[in-house]
Amino acid sequence: MAGKTKSRLPIGTFINMATVFVGSLIGLMLREVFPESLQAITFQAVGLGILIIGIQMALKLKDEMLIIFIFSLIIGGIIGESMDIKDFLEGCADWSKENVRIGQQRFTDGLIAAFILFCASPMTIVGAIEEGLNGKRELLLIKAALDGIIAIALASTFGGFGVTVAIIPMLIIQGGFTLLAGNTKKLFTKNMIAQISAVGGAILIASAIKILGLGEFKVANLLPSLVVVVLLTYGLGKTKWKI
């Protein structure tokens, strides 16, 4: 049984990637026929939707894990600022405009929103773990259908390229969880999943605030927080340090 778990391919993730890709293409086609007034209201609606999803994700955080949550955002933000991830992504957008001819002004916002929604939600982690441990793909198939619909909305708002690029980290993160789940079962505790969800939710809230024009955030520079929260939660769990 263990051998099968180790060699199991992330089929659910492959299906998920396909639905996002198709949804992005549909959204891009709709974008071409939408008048500017409809694009504007769709942009605002997507921003509000992202805000609500972010709040729901962040509210999963337990009070005793609040310090890890805060330090993850602080340390992750410092790392992201040092690496200047925002400028790197904007450079990718500029390169795509000049060379690929499918870039757009909102490339970075679309990519970040898609990345968090598709790769940092509880369904991503739990679904990938279920497939890796038990071969169950029901949750990932539901997620694939939902992500396809979300991809249509995001691509029609931001343009398709930034949303489509999100399938690359989806393969690495979601597929990686599936492949690793069998050997790292103890890592994926309820606290770990809640912490990743909370940090992802906070980044989504920041993204929504920026999208709605309510404030300015270097959202991309907060992305390392998703890695930091895993390391801190796991490290403190190993030392059994109580907050």
C-alpha positions in Angstrom: 0.0 0.0 0.0 2.8 2.4 0.9 4.4 1.9 -2.5 1.2 2.8 -4.3 0.9 6.0 -2.3 4.3 7.1 -3.1 3.9 6.5 -6.9 0.3 7.9 -7.1 0.1 10.6 -9.7 -1.8 13.8 -8.8 -4.6 13.2 -11.3 -7.0 15.5 -9.4 -4.5 18.3 -9.8 -4.2 17.6 -13.6 -7.9 17.9 -13.9 -8.0 21.0 -11.8 -5.3 22.6 -14.1 -7.4 21.8 -17.2 -10.5 23.4 -15.8 -8.6 26.6 -14.9 -7.0 26.7 -18.3 -10.3 26.3 -20.1 -12.0 28.8 -17.7 -9.2 31.3 -18.4 -9.7 31.0 -22.2 -13.5 31.5 -21.8 -13.0 34.5 -19.6 -10.5 36.0 -22.0 -13.0 35.6 -24.8 -15.8 37.2 -22.7 -13.4 40.1 -21.9 -13.2 41.0 -25.6 -17.0 41.4 -26.0 -17.6 43.1 -22.6 -18.1 46.9 -22.8 -16.0 49.0 -20.4 -18.9 49.6 -18.1 -19.4 45.8 -17.6 -15.7 45.3 -17.2 -15.7 47.9 -14.4 -18.6 46.4 -12.4 -17.2 42.9 -12.9 -13.8 44.1 -11.6 -15.5 45.5 -8.5 -17.6 42.4 -8.0 -14.6 40.2 -8.2 -12.8 42.4 -5.7 -15.7 42.1 -3.2 -15.8 38.3 -3.8 -12.1 38.0 -3.1 -12.5 40.1 0.1 -15.3 37.9 1.5 -13.3 34.7 0.7 -10.2 36.2 2.3 -12.2 37.0 5.5 -13.7 33.5 5.6 -10.2 32.0 5.3 -8.7 34.3 7.9 -11.4 33.6 10.4 -10.3 29.9 10.7 -7.4 31.0 12.8 -7.4 30.0 16.5 -6.6 32.6 19.1 -3.6 30.6 20.4 -2.0 30.6 16.9 -2.3 34.4 16.4 1.4 35.1 17.2 2.6 32.6 14.6 0.2 34.2 12.1 1.5 37.7 12.7 5.1 36.8 12.7 4.6 34.8 9.5 3.3 37.9 7.8 6.0 40.1 9.1 8.9 37.7 8.3 7.4 36.8 5.0 6.9 40.5 4.1 10.5 41.2 5.0 11.7 38.4 2.8 9.4 39.4 -0.1 10.5 43.0 0.1 14.2 41.9 0.1 13.6 39.7 -2.9 11.4 42.4 -4.5 8.9 39.9 -5.8 6.5 42.6 -6.8 8.9 44.2 -9.3 9.9 40.7 -10.6 6.2 39.9 -11.4 5.7 43.3 -13.0 8.8 42.7 -15.0 7.3 39.5 -16.3 4.1 41.4 -17.2 6.1 44.0 -19.1 8.1 41.2 -20.9 4.9 39.5 -21.9 3.4 42.7 -23.3 6.5 43.4 -25.4 7.3 39.8 -26.5 4.3 37.5 -26.1 1.6 40.1 -26.9 -0.8 38.7 -24.3 0.2 40.6 -21.2 -2.0 43.2 -19.7 -1.9 45.9 -17.1 -3.5 43.8 -14.4 -1.3 40.8 -14.9 0.2 40.8 -11.4 -3.1 41.4 -9.6 -4.7 38.5 -11.6 -1.8 36.2 -11.0 -1.7 36.8 -7.2 -5.5 36.5 -6.8 -5.5 33.3 -8.8 -2.5 31.9 -7.0 -4.0 32.4 -3.5 -7.5 31.2 -4.5 -6.3 28.1 -6.4 -3.3 27.2 -4.3 -3.7 28.3 -0.7 -7.3 27.4 0.2 -8.3 24.7 2.7 -9.8 22.7 -0.2 -6.4 22.7 -1.9 -4.6 21.2 1.0 -7.2 18.8 2.3 -8.1 17.6 -1.2 -4.5 17.0 -2.1 -3.8 15.2 1.1 -6.9 13.0 0.7 -5.8 12.0 -2.8 -2.3 11.3 -1.7 -3.2 9.3 1.4 -6.4 7.5 0.3 -6.7 8.0 -3.5 -9.9 10.0 -3.0 -10.4 12.7 -5.6 -14.0 13.8 -4.8 -13.0 17.0 -3.1 -10.4 18.0 -5.7 -13.0 17.4 -8.5 -15.4 19.7 -6.7 -12.6 22.2 -6.4 -11.7 21.8 -10.1 -15.3 22.7 -11.1 -15.3 25.8 -8.7 -11.9 26.9 -9.9 -13.0 26.7 -13.5 -15.9 29.1 -12.8 -13.6 31.4 -10.7 -11.1 31.4 -13.6 -13.8 32.7 -16.0 -14.5 35.6 -13.6 -10.9 36.4 -13.0 -9.8 36.1 -16.6 -12.7 38.3 -17.8 -11.6 40.9 -15.2 -7.8 40.8 -15.3 -7.1 39.1 -18.6 -6.3 35.5 -19.1 -2.6 35.3 -19.1 -1.9 36.1 -15.4 -4.7 33.7 -14.3 -3.5 30.9 -16.6 0.1 31.2 -15.3 -1.3 30.2 -11.8 -1.6 26.6 -13.0 2.2 26.3 -12.7 2.3 26.9 -8.9 -0.9 24.8 -8.7 1.0 21.8 -10.2 3.9 22.4 -7.8 2.0 23.0 -4.6 -1.2 21.0 -4.9 0.4 18.2 -6.8 3.3 18.3 -4.4 1.0 17.9 -1.4 -0.5 14.8 -3.1 2.9 13.2 -3.7 4.3 14.0 -0.3 1.2 13.3 1.8 1.9 9.6 2.2 5.3 10.2 3.8 4.5 13.4 5.7 1.1 12.6 7.2 1.9 14.1 10.6 2.8 17.5 9.0 -0.7 18.2 7.8 -2.4 18.8 11.1 -5.6 20.8 11.6 -3.5 23.7 13.0 -1.2 23.6 10.0 -4.1 23.8 7.5 -5.8 26.5 9.5 -2.6 28.6 9.6 -2.0 28.3 5.9 -5.6 29.2 5.3 -5.4 32.2 7.6 -2.3 33.7 6.0 -3.7 33.1 2.5 -6.9 34.8 3.6 -4.9 37.8 4.9 -3.1 38.1 1.6 -6.4 37.9 -0.3 -7.8 40.7 1.9 -4.8 42.9 1.0 -5.3 42.0 -2.6 -9.0 42.9 -2.5 -8.3 46.2 -0.8 -5.9 47.0 -3.6 -8.3 45.9 -6.3 -11.1 48.0 -4.9 -8.9 51.1 -4.7 -9.2 51.3 -0.9 -5.4 51.3 -0.2 -2.0 50.2 -1.6 -0.3 47.0 -0.7 2.7 45.3 -2.2 0.7 42.1 -2.1 3.3 40.0 -4.0 5.9 40.7 -1.4 3.7 39.0 1.2 3.7 35.6 -0.6 6.7 34.2 1.2 4.5 34.3 4.3 2.9 31.1 3.1 6.2 29.3 3.4 7.2 31.0 6.6 3.9 29.9 8.3 4.5 26.3 7.4 8.0 26.4 8.9 7.0 28.2 12.1 4.0 26.0 12.7 5.9 22.8 12.1 8.9 24.0 14.1 6.9 25.1 17.1 4.9 21.9 16.9 8.1 19.8 17.1 9.3 21.7 20.1 5.9 21.6 21.6 6.1 25.2 22.5 2.8 26.6 23.8 1.6 30.1 23.0 
